[in-house]
Amino acid sequence: MRTHQYPVDLTDEQIEEFGREQDAIRDEVFDDRGERDRAYILKVIKTQRTLAVSARFVIYASLFFLPAWGHALALWPIMLSLLGLGTFMLGIAKILVNMEIAHNVLHAQWDWMKDPEIQSNTWEWDTMSPSDRWMHSHNVVHHTWTNVLEKDLDVGYGIMRVTPMQPWKPAYLLSVDVAV
């Protein structure tokens, strides 16, 4: 007998069993975390920061090869190669801080370590809003209402169409239409 109003065809017992399976996965993950995880996030943070600083040095070094300065080492190919390499390195550093470090820190994924430098309530990063605002809009609003039109702000940004309930616009021709 079904007593719920969810848009699925499962019995109450099947839903309860699914919940137990999800709880078992969570418990397994929580029991497994430890020193290996601590070493991983510390290594990623060190790598990201080293990459960001090194990239800036490479970009700066590229200026010494600028032909406008008129010295013997001045060559456009070397200058542009170094500039491209530095820009690429800086891009990778930004991806690491956005997607692998800050996103997960602000999900409180690393709070269990009790490291004062890697805590969701103190972490700041260079994004469009302060961390506490990002945590509310992402952790609370987005993860509660993922892909629900007029609830999930990620849908409302208008970058792509993710649901058939979202009105189609010609600009969506530039993105992959994932709405069915």
C-alpha positions in Angstrom: 0.0 0.0 0.0 1.3 3.4 -1.0 0.7 6.4 1.3 3.2 8.9 -0.1 2.8 11.4 -2.9 6.3 11.1 -4.4 6.6 10.9 -8.3 8.0 7.3 -8.1 6.4 3.9 -8.2 7.9 2.5 -4.9 6.1 1.0 -1.9 6.7 2.5 1.5 8.8 -0.5 2.4 11.0 0.0 -0.7 11.5 3.6 0.3 12.5 2.7 3.8 14.9 0.1 2.5 16.5 2.7 0.2 16.9 5.0 3.2 18.7 2.2 5.1 21.0 1.6 2.2 21.8 5.3 2.0 22.5 5.3 5.7 24.8 2.3 5.4 26.8 4.0 2.7 27.1 7.2 4.8 28.3 5.2 7.8 30.8 3.3 5.7 32.3 6.6 4.4 32.4 8.2 7.9 34.1 5.1 9.3 36.7 5.1 6.6 38.0 8.7 6.8 41.3 9.3 8.5 44.9 10.2 8.0 44.9 9.3 4.3 42.2 11.8 3.7 44.0 14.5 5.8 47.1 14.0 3.8 45.2 14.2 0.6 43.5 17.6 1.3 46.7 19.1 2.7 48.6 17.9 -0.5 45.9 19.4 -2.8 46.0 22.7 -0.9 49.8 22.8 -1.1 49.7 21.9 -4.8 47.1 24.6 -5.5 49.0 27.3 -3.7 52.4 26.4 -5.2 50.8 26.3 -8.7 49.2 29.7 -8.2 52.4 31.4 -7.1 54.6 29.6 -9.7 52.1 30.6 -12.4 52.5 34.2 -11.5 56.3 33.9 -11.6 56.1 32.3 -15.0 53.8 35.1 -16.3 56.1 37.7 -14.9 59.2 35.9 -16.4 57.5 36.0 -19.8 57.8 39.8 -19.8 61.6 39.5 -20.0 61.2 38.0 -23.4 59.0 40.8 -24.7 60.5 42.0 -28.0 59.6 45.6 -27.2 62.5 45.6 -24.7 65.0 45.0 -27.5 67.5 42.6 -25.9 69.1 39.5 -27.3 66.7 37.0 -25.6 63.6 38.9 -26.8 61.5 36.5 -28.9 57.7 36.4 -29.4 57.5 32.6 -29.4 59.2 32.3 -26.0 57.3 35.2 -24.5 53.9 33.8 -25.7 54.8 30.3 -24.7 55.7 31.3 -21.2 52.6 33.6 -21.0 50.4 30.7 -22.2 52.0 28.2 -19.7 51.6 30.7 -16.8 48.0 31.3 -17.7 47.3 27.6 -18.0 48.9 26.9 -14.6 46.8 29.7 -13.1 43.7 28.3 -14.6 44.4 24.8 -13.1 45.1 26.4 -9.7 41.7 28.2 -9.9 39.9 25.0 -10.8 41.6 23.2 -7.9 40.6 25.9 -5.4 37.1 26.2 -6.7 36.1 22.6 -7.3 38.3 20.4 -5.1 39.1 22.6 -2.1 36.7 25.4 -1.4 33.5 23.7 -2.7 34.2 20.6 -0.5 35.4 22.6 2.5 32.2 24.7 2.4 30.2 21.5 2.3 31.8 20.8 5.7 33.5 17.7 4.2 36.7 18.4 6.1 35.3 19.7 9.4 35.9 16.3 11.1 39.6 17.1 11.0 39.2 20.0 13.4 41.9 21.9 11.5 41.3 25.6 12.2 42.6 26.4 8.6 40.2 24.0 6.9 36.8 24.7 8.5 33.6 25.5 6.7 32.7 28.2 9.2 36.0 30.1 8.7 37.0 29.3 5.0 37.0 32.2 2.5 37.8 32.1 -1.1 37.7 34.5 -4.0 34.3 34.0 -5.4 31.3 36.3 -6.1 30.0 36.2 -2.6 31.2 35.7 1.0 31.4 32.0 2.0 28.4 32.1 4.4 26.2 33.4 1.5 27.6 30.8 -0.9 27.0 28.0 1.7 23.3 29.1 2.1 22.6 29.5 -1.7 24.5 26.3 -2.5 24.1 23.9 0.4 20.6 24.9 1.5 18.8 26.3 -1.6 20.6 24.4 -4.4 20.9 21.0 -2.7 17.3 21.2 -1.4 15.8 22.2 -4.7 18.2 20.8 -7.3 16.9 21.6 -10.8 13.5 22.7 -9.6 12.4 25.7 -11.6 12.0 28.9 -9.6 13.5 27.2 -6.5 17.1 26.3 -7.6 19.0 29.4 -8.4 21.3 27.5 -10.7 18.4 26.9 -13.0 17.4 30.6 -12.8 20.8 31.9 -14.0 19.6 31.1 -17.5 22.9 29.5 -18.6 21.2 26.3 -19.7 17.8 24.7 -19.9 17.6 21.7 -17.5 13.8 21.1 -17.3 11.0 21.1 -19.9 9.1 23.4 -17.5 11.8 26.1 -18.2 10.8 28.2 -21.2 13.0 27.7 -24.2 15.1 30.7 -25.5 17.3 31.0 -28.6 20.3 31.4 -26.4 20.0 27.8 -25.3 21.1 26.8 -28.8 24.7 27.5 -27.6 24.4 25.0 -24.8 23.5 21.3 -24.6 19.8 21.1 -24.0 19.5 18.5 -21.2 15.8 18.9 -20.7 13.8 16.0 -21.9 
